[in-house]
Every structure is written in structure tokens, then in C-alpha cells.
Amino acid sequence: MDHVAIGGRLVGDVLVLSVPDLTGAAGPDLLAESLTAAVVPAARLVVLDLRAAGMVSVHTGRALVLFARGCADRGVECALVPDPADKAASAVLDLVDPSGVVPRFGTLG
């Protein structure tokens, strides 16, 4: 696999990227590369919709936080929307981003 198919939609200057089920599929480096390739110049806010992402490993969580920090370095805000019912994903994100530098929301609305 040479990329992860990331669905995206741009609403004004907000880009919502839908991360597919990653369970056993792509490594964190490939995910980060695919996310970076999906960002369009018009975006001022990137929202990563993780609700369908499946299991979020510590390595994947770190890649997501590093992606968000890279966005911030380019002047683009980033927020995560994990599945609110997935307590494991929330625990992983708490572990890799204990200060909550990357905002998280329970819904896209």
C-alpha cells in the first residue's frame, strides 16, 4: 500500500478529512504522508474525523499529533474528532497528547 485513501471536503476554509478504518492497514508514517497530501492551500482549519478509523494505536496517535503540530507550524489549525464511544482511542490520544494541545471534539457539528 503506497497511500491511505483519505476522504475530504472543504467547507469555506475548513477542511474535513475522513480517516478510514486503519486496523491492520497502514502504518503511521503512511497515514501522516496521506494526510499531508490531502491538505489543500485554502484550508485554515483541518478537522480529522476519526470516527471510522478503527483501533488507534499509540504510534498512530503520535502520528496524528505530529501531523496537527505540522499544520500549526504552517499556520493551519487542526482538531480531532474521535468516536466518542471509543474509550480506547480517547485513552491513546490522552497518552500521546497529555496537555491537550490538539483540540478534540465529540462531533463535527
N, CA, C and O of each residue as an XYZ file, in Angstrom:
436
protein
N       0.856     -1.175      0.000
C       0.000      0.000      0.000
C       0.902      1.238      0.000
O       1.788      1.375      0.843
N       0.659      2.136     -0.961
C       1.512      3.315     -1.067
C       0.810      4.591     -0.626
O       1.419      5.660     -0.631
N      -0.461      4.498     -0.244
C      -1.166      5.649      0.313
C      -2.419      5.168      1.036
O      -2.865      4.034      0.859
N      -2.962      6.037      1.836
C      -4.227      5.774      2.510
C      -5.255      6.675      1.853
O      -5.032      7.879      1.725
N      -6.376      6.110      1.437
C      -7.424      6.906      0.798
C      -8.124      7.756      1.861
O      -8.865      7.237      2.696
N      -7.884      9.040      1.818
C      -8.449      9.985      2.778
C      -9.561     10.754      2.075
O      -9.319     11.444      1.084
N     -10.773     10.632      2.589
C     -11.870     11.414      2.030
C     -11.834     12.816      2.592
O     -11.571     12.998      3.780
N     -12.090     13.798      1.773
C     -12.044     15.173      2.246
C     -13.129     16.039      1.653
O     -13.567     15.835      0.520
N     -13.556     17.014      2.443
C     -14.487     18.008      1.903
C     -14.125     19.365      2.502
O     -13.864     19.498      3.698
N     -14.120     20.346      1.639
C     -13.779     21.708      2.017
C     -15.058     22.513      2.123
O     -15.835     22.588      1.171
N     -15.276     23.116      3.285
C     -16.431     23.976      3.523
C     -15.867     25.330      3.936
O     -15.422     25.509      5.069
N     -15.891     26.277      3.007
C     -15.232     27.555      3.273
C     -13.740     27.319      3.411
O     -13.097     26.806      2.495
N     -13.188     27.695      4.564
C     -11.761     27.458      4.793
C     -11.529     26.322      5.792
O     -10.446     26.206      6.367
N     -12.557     25.479      5.995
C     -12.455     24.319      6.882
C     -12.403     23.056      6.033
O     -13.293     22.807      5.219
N     -11.359     22.267      6.229
C     -11.196     21.007      5.519
C     -11.442     19.865      6.493
O     -10.745     19.730      7.498
N     -12.442     19.046      6.184
C     -12.736     17.863      6.997
C     -12.153     16.659      6.274
O     -12.540     16.351      5.147
N     -11.214     15.977      6.937
C     -10.603     14.781      6.369
C     -11.123     13.571      7.128
O     -10.965     13.471      8.344
N     -11.749     12.649      6.392
C     -12.304     11.436      7.000
C     -11.267     10.325      6.918
O     -10.907      9.870      5.832
N     -10.795      9.898      8.074
C      -9.770      8.855      8.141
C     -10.473      7.495      8.122
O     -11.339      7.232      8.955
N     -10.099      6.629      7.167
C     -10.763      5.327      7.062
C     -10.297      4.364      8.152
O      -9.400      4.683      8.932
N     -10.906      3.197      8.196
C     -10.517      2.167      9.155
C      -9.053      1.800      8.913
O      -8.681      1.357      7.827
N      -8.245      1.989      9.931
C      -6.805      1.760      9.806
C      -6.365      0.432     10.410
O      -5.183      0.091     10.367
N      -7.298     -0.312     10.965
C      -6.949     -1.544     11.652
C      -6.186     -2.477     10.719
O      -6.741     -3.001      9.754
N      -4.919     -2.674     11.020
C      -4.082     -3.577     10.247
C      -3.726     -3.102      8.849
O      -3.116     -3.855      8.090
N      -4.083     -1.891      8.490
C      -3.872     -1.445      7.109
C      -2.574     -0.671      6.939
O      -1.597     -1.201      6.410
N      -2.558      0.542      7.371
C      -1.437      1.433      7.074
C      -0.645      1.754      8.328
O      -1.195      1.825      9.427
N       0.636      1.943      8.150
C       1.466      2.379      9.249
C       1.307      3.869      9.470
O       0.781      4.577      8.611
N       1.759      4.351     10.623
C       1.601      5.761     10.953
C       2.309      6.710      9.986
O       1.804      7.800      9.718
N       3.461      6.316      9.461
C       4.173      7.190      8.524
C       3.371      7.381      7.242
O       3.272      8.489      6.714
N       2.802      6.283      6.752
C       1.988      6.352      5.538
C       0.731      7.179      5.780
O       0.314      7.944      4.911
N       0.133      7.032      6.945
C      -1.040      7.834      7.292
C      -0.683      9.315      7.299
O      -1.407     10.129      6.725
N       0.421      9.670      7.941
C       0.833     11.075      8.010
C       1.100     11.642      6.624
O       0.708     12.772      6.331
N       1.759     10.874      5.773
C       2.021     11.325      4.402
C       0.721     11.544      3.643
O       0.576     12.535      2.928
N      -0.228     10.620      3.797
C      -1.505     10.721      3.093
C      -2.314     11.909      3.587
O      -2.952     12.597      2.790
N      -2.296     12.161      4.893
C      -2.999     13.321      5.443
C      -2.389     14.612      4.916
O      -3.108     15.523      4.507
N      -1.074     14.688      4.927
C      -0.385     15.890      4.451
C      -0.702     16.148      2.982
O      -0.909     17.293      2.581
N      -0.740     15.085      2.182
C      -1.046     15.236      0.753
C      -2.487     15.687      0.523
O      -2.787     16.293     -0.505
N      -3.381     15.397      1.473
C      -4.798     15.736      1.309
C      -5.120     17.185      1.683
O      -6.198     17.680      1.351
N      -4.211     17.863      2.360
C      -4.475     19.240      2.799
C      -4.369     20.185      1.611
O      -3.401     20.146      0.851
N      -5.372     21.029      1.465
C      -5.397     21.997      0.367
C      -4.983     23.373      0.897
O      -5.203     23.674      2.070
N      -4.384     24.213      0.036
C      -3.896     25.520      0.487
C      -4.973     26.431      1.078
O      -4.661     27.273      1.920
N      -6.224     26.285      0.658
C      -7.288     27.168      1.140
C      -7.688     26.887      2.589
O      -8.364     27.702      3.217
N      -7.278     25.750      3.111
C      -7.698     25.354      4.464
C      -6.989     26.164      5.542
O      -5.766     26.300      5.532
N      -7.769     26.694      6.461
C      -7.228     27.376      7.642
C      -7.453     26.527      8.890
O      -6.821     26.738      9.925
N      -8.375     25.554      8.768
C      -8.654     24.599      9.842
C      -8.817     23.227      9.206
O      -9.581     23.060      8.255
N      -8.089     22.241      9.741
C      -8.225     20.855      9.294
C      -8.838     20.070     10.445
O      -8.320     20.064     11.561
N      -9.945     19.412     10.153
C     -10.613     18.574     11.143
C     -10.416     17.126     10.708
O     -10.813     16.736      9.610
N      -9.797     16.335     11.584
C      -9.603     14.924     11.292
C     -10.741     14.138     11.922
O     -10.838     14.020     13.144
N     -11.600     13.602     11.060
C     -12.727     12.800     11.507
C     -12.235     11.364     11.685
O     -12.024     10.641     10.711
N     -12.057     10.966     12.941
C     -11.506      9.648     13.263
C     -12.580      8.637     13.629
O     -12.263      7.529     14.064
N     -13.839      8.999     13.461
C     -14.922      8.136     13.940
C     -14.955      6.769     13.267
O     -15.468      5.817     13.854
N     -14.427      6.645     12.062
C     -14.405      5.355     11.368
C     -13.011      4.739     11.328
O     -12.793      3.750     10.629
N     -12.072      5.307     12.063
C     -10.668      4.900     11.959
C     -10.353      3.542     12.574
O      -9.276      2.997     12.334
N     -11.258      2.991     13.353
C     -10.955      1.716     13.995
C      -9.969      1.926     15.131
O      -9.927      2.990     15.749
N      -9.180      0.897     15.395
C      -8.232      0.970     16.502
C      -7.158      2.022     16.240
O      -6.513      2.015     15.191
N      -6.972      2.918     17.193
C      -5.922      3.935     17.108
C      -4.788      3.490     18.033
O      -4.920      3.528     19.256
N      -3.675      3.068     17.431
C      -2.529      2.632     18.223
C      -1.772      3.851     18.765
O      -2.023      4.982     18.349
N      -0.870      3.615     19.670
C      -0.035      4.700     20.193
C       0.773      5.324     19.061
O       0.921      6.545     19.004
N       1.295      4.497     18.163
C       2.085      5.021     17.036
C       1.221      5.882     16.119
O       1.657      6.936     15.655
N      -0.006      5.429     15.860
C      -0.918      6.213     15.031
C      -1.301      7.503     15.738
O      -1.344      8.562     15.112
N      -1.579      7.427     17.034
C      -1.901      8.626     17.814
C      -0.784      9.654     17.757
O      -1.032     10.848     17.590
N       0.441      9.182     17.897
C       1.601     10.098     17.802
C       1.676     10.729     16.417
O       1.962     11.920     16.290
N       1.418      9.933     15.375
C       1.449     10.465     14.002
C       0.385     11.537     13.815
O       0.628     12.545     13.152
N      -0.800     11.324     14.399
C      -1.871     12.318     14.294
C      -1.483     13.616     14.995
O      -1.725     14.704     14.472
N      -0.884     13.503     16.173
C      -0.463     14.702     16.913
C       0.659     15.418     16.166
O       0.661     16.647     16.088
N       1.602     14.675     15.624
C       2.679     15.302     14.845
C       2.132     15.979     13.593
O       2.588     17.061     13.223
N       1.158     15.349     12.941
C       0.510     15.977     11.785
C      -0.123     17.296     12.212
O       0.045     18.312     11.537
N      -0.848     17.288     13.328
C      -1.512     18.506     13.814
C      -0.493     19.592     14.142
O      -0.726     20.767     13.858
N       0.615     19.214     14.729
C       1.665     20.197     15.039
C       2.287     20.754     13.764
O       2.617     21.937     13.691
N       2.445     19.887     12.755
C       2.952     20.347     11.461
C       2.003     21.341     10.819
O       2.435     22.326     10.220
N       0.708     21.080     10.944
C      -0.283     22.033     10.439
C      -0.118     23.372     11.152
O      -0.095     24.426     10.516
N      -0.004     23.320     12.478
C       0.142     24.549     13.265
C       1.388     25.325     12.843
O       1.367     26.554     12.792
N       2.466     24.613     12.542
C       3.699     25.272     12.092
C       3.493     26.022     10.777
O       4.208     26.981     10.486
N       2.507     25.579      9.980
C       2.193     26.232      8.706
C       1.048     27.226      8.845
O       0.568     27.762      7.846
N       0.606     27.476     10.077
C      -0.468     28.442     10.311
C      -1.862     27.882     10.112
O      -2.820     28.636      9.945
N      -1.981     26.565     10.130
C      -3.273     25.903      9.939
C      -3.642     25.199     11.242
O      -2.874     24.387     11.757
N      -4.808     25.512     11.763
C      -5.265     24.842     12.978
C      -5.715     23.429     12.633
O      -6.084     23.148     11.493
N      -5.683     22.547     13.616
C      -6.103     21.174     13.418
C      -6.855     20.711     14.657
O      -6.478     21.037     15.782
N      -7.919     19.950     14.442
C      -8.693     19.383     15.545
C      -9.019     17.932     15.204
O      -9.113     17.561     14.034
N      -9.189     17.123     16.240
C      -9.508     15.713     16.084
C     -10.934     15.448     16.541
O     -11.407     16.035     17.515
N     -11.615     14.555     15.824
C     -12.955     14.130     16.219
C     -12.936     12.597     16.297
O     -13.268     11.917     15.325
N     -12.545     12.060     17.465
C     -12.592     10.607     17.627
C     -14.026     10.152     17.896
O     -14.890     10.957     18.243
N     -14.261      8.864     17.731
C     -15.568      8.297     18.050
C     -15.775      8.444     19.559
O     -14.989      7.898     20.333
N     -16.806      9.164     19.996
C     -16.994      9.373     21.435
C     -17.228      8.080     22.210
O     -17.005      8.037     23.420
N     -17.675      7.030     21.530
C     -17.902      5.751     22.197
C     -16.626      4.918     22.312
O     -16.596      3.919     23.030
N     -15.578      5.330     21.606
C     -14.321      4.567     21.598
C     -13.407      5.065     22.711
O     -12.583      5.957     22.506
N     -13.562      4.485     23.866
C     -12.777      4.902     25.038
C     -11.291      4.603     24.854
O     -10.443      5.321     25.383
N     -10.970      3.537     24.099
C      -9.562      3.196     23.868
C      -8.864      4.283     23.047
O      -7.739      4.675     23.357
N      -9.537      4.767     21.998
C      -8.945      5.837     21.180
C      -8.730      7.087     22.026
O      -7.692      7.740     21.923
N      -9.711      7.416     22.860
C      -9.562      8.588     23.730
C      -8.397      8.408     24.693
O      -7.652      9.354     24.953
N      -8.237      7.205     25.220
C      -7.123      6.937     26.142
C      -5.777      7.077     25.436
O      -4.830      7.627     25.999
N      -5.695      6.580     24.203
C      -4.454      6.705     23.428
C      -4.150      8.169     23.158
O      -3.009      8.604     23.316
N      -5.149      8.926     22.757
C      -4.928     10.353     22.475
C      -4.544     11.106     23.747
O      -3.727     12.025     23.691
N      -5.116     10.735     24.883
C      -4.715     11.331     26.164
C      -3.253     11.024     26.463
O      -2.523     11.876     26.971
N      -2.829      9.805     26.147
C      -1.454      9.379     26.402
C      -0.456     10.141     25.541
O       0.576     10.592     26.039
N      -0.757     10.290     24.245
C       0.199     10.910     23.323
C       0.112     12.434     23.316
O       1.026     13.104     22.833
N      -0.972     12.982     23.845
C      -1.155     14.436     23.911
C      -1.725     14.799     25.291
O      -2.845     15.299     25.395
N      -0.937     14.539     26.351
C      -1.463     14.704     27.715
C      -1.860     16.138     28.057
O      -2.705     16.348     28.927
N      -1.281     17.103     27.406
C      -1.620     18.507     27.679
C      -2.817     18.979     26.866
O      -3.298     20.096     27.060
N      -3.301     18.139     25.958
C      -4.441     18.519     25.138
C      -4.138     19.657     24.188
O      -4.989     20.509     23.933
N      -2.911     19.670     23.659
C      -2.505     20.728     22.726
C      -3.363     20.694     21.463
O      -3.728     21.736     20.920
N      -3.679     19.481     21.003
C      -4.532     19.331     19.822
C      -5.976     19.217     20.306
O      -6.315     18.272     21.019
N      -6.837     20.178     19.923
C      -8.223     20.130     20.379
C      -8.948     18.881     19.880
O      -8.688     18.385     18.785
N      -9.860     18.392     20.710
C     -10.691     17.238     20.353
C     -12.146     17.575     20.596
O     -12.497     18.234     21.575
N     -12.984     17.112     19.688
C     -14.420     17.342     19.791
C     -15.153     16.033     19.616
O     -14.638     15.107     18.991
N     -16.359     15.948     20.165
C     -17.148     14.733     20.095
C     -17.975     14.597     18.832
O     -18.417     13.500     18.492
N     -18.188     15.710     18.129
C     -18.982     15.671     16.898
C     -18.397     16.663     15.890
O     -17.549     17.493     16.217
N     -18.875     16.545     14.672
C     -18.465     17.502     13.642
C     -19.318     18.771     13.680
O     -18.928     19.793     13.115
N     -20.470     18.717     14.336
C     -21.416     19.835     14.333
C     -21.119     20.922     15.254
O     -21.863     21.900     15.315
